[in-house]
Amino acid sequence: MGVSSPTLPKLGPLEEAVLEHLFETGESDVATAHAAVGQPRGIASNTVGSALERLHRKGLAERWKVAHAFRYRARLGRDELTARRLIAAAGGGALGQPSLLAAFVDALASRDAADLDRLEALIARKRAERKP
Amino acid sequence: MKGGFLALTGAALALVFALASAASGVLVLAARGRLGRLAPPARARLLLGAALAPALAGAAASAAVAADIAWSAVSRHCAERFAEASPAWPVAGFAAVWLGWFAWSLLRGSVAGLRAVRAGSRLRALSPRDPRGFRRIASSEAHAFVIGFRRPEVFLSEGLLRGVDPDAVETVLAHERAHVRRRDPLRRLLAGLALAFHLPGVAGALARALRRAEEASADAEAARALGDRARVAEALVRFARLRLPAALAAGFQGDGLEARVREVLAGEPTSNSPAAPLLAALALAALAATLAAGPALHAALERLFALAAR
């Protein structure tokens, strides 16, 4: 119901559990994550590996190779994740319609740096025009 | 009272809402040039009025017909004449679709509103107060917003505080304090509920226009408080730059930033601002005219029922 932030991808239950594992351990490889999260749920190692891969693709985990195997670490803290989720939920975003959160600039105002450069140049021109 | 009569009444009300929504949508579209020349607070008031129009029109028409039924000497009013009637299939379909849309809009709006209240309470609990009069959120992203329907409060994120200089923070605060003073979250809740009575396309367009007018109002108020319009425009662009990585990641192109920058730089229009007493007088006159037209509305409703019934 529209509570996910455009900057915070939706997570499935397994991804949530694996991310929680990363918060607790700091960093982990697939085998350790499988032992902690997969085995108690009767889930195969490959499935846990896919969840870690998805967290990486969604920008929530970073990874690096150590002797042919990836190690993963969360890219943001638990507090940060909670804050982003609460901000998304506080926005409502389902009254159709207006977000309930009166933000300074719409959540994502522009994805074009050139546009912002152009606007800054416009402001500078206006400032110069107003100077006596 | 039979289900057929209720369906006829529902269809008549849906027709009133749809007509009022279409009329307010067409009026706002036709007058968008003039609306753009109004001072932002006046524009926001007019758009809120347009958002409320179908709900008010439905309430006024219902009150007028109910008053006529209660006071008139006519013994066989529509409730009796059409007690056994059932609606034609197209009419029943129209009533069902409208009722479904309305119920869905209200339900998801209420759920989102409740979630927003709960999330707001948790954010308050997790975000310590800053002596400068806002709450600090532990997020590395740039966020600045106001939440709270009863006691609105300003929230700024660590990412914003680290990413801009103290002057820009003061500008952002001036903008957010304008939202607090105007109680914009409460207005948005009210508008959101009222927009449930609108046709889907009109609801979305009005919501976007209303949001832009509210933001422009807060920009204008911040510019007045700081005595520097360009400073507000600069803060908008700096903030958008801080959000750039997230915007790129999401592939999202927001709208309205350039229009806001241009509007705040241009300054507020000094004319064309409709006076609040004039608007109130017009609304009262419209209400009085609707109530006076009770018998005519009642007769029109009966004709409508006659056409709509099988």
Interface residues (C-beta under 8 A of the other chain):
Chain A: M1 G2 V3 P6 T7 G59 L76 G77 D79 E80 T82 A83 R84 R85 L86 I87 A89 A90 G91 G92 G93 A94 L95 G96 Q97 P98 S99 L100 L101 A102 A103 F104 V105 D106 A107 L108 A109 S110 R111 D112 A113 D115 L116 L119 E120 L122 I123 K126 R127 R130
Chain B: S105 R108 G109 V111 A112 G113 R115 A116 R118 A119 G120 R122 L123 L126 S127 I137 A138 S139 S140 E141 H143 A144 F145 V146 I147 P152 S157 V172 H175 E176 H179 D184 P185 R188 L189 A191 G192 L193 L195 A196 P200 A203 G204 A207 L210 R211 E214 E215 A218 A230 A233 E234 A235 L236 V237 F239 A240 R241 R243 L244 A246 A247 L248 A249 A250 G251 F252 Q253 G254 D255 G256 L257 E258 V261 R262 L265
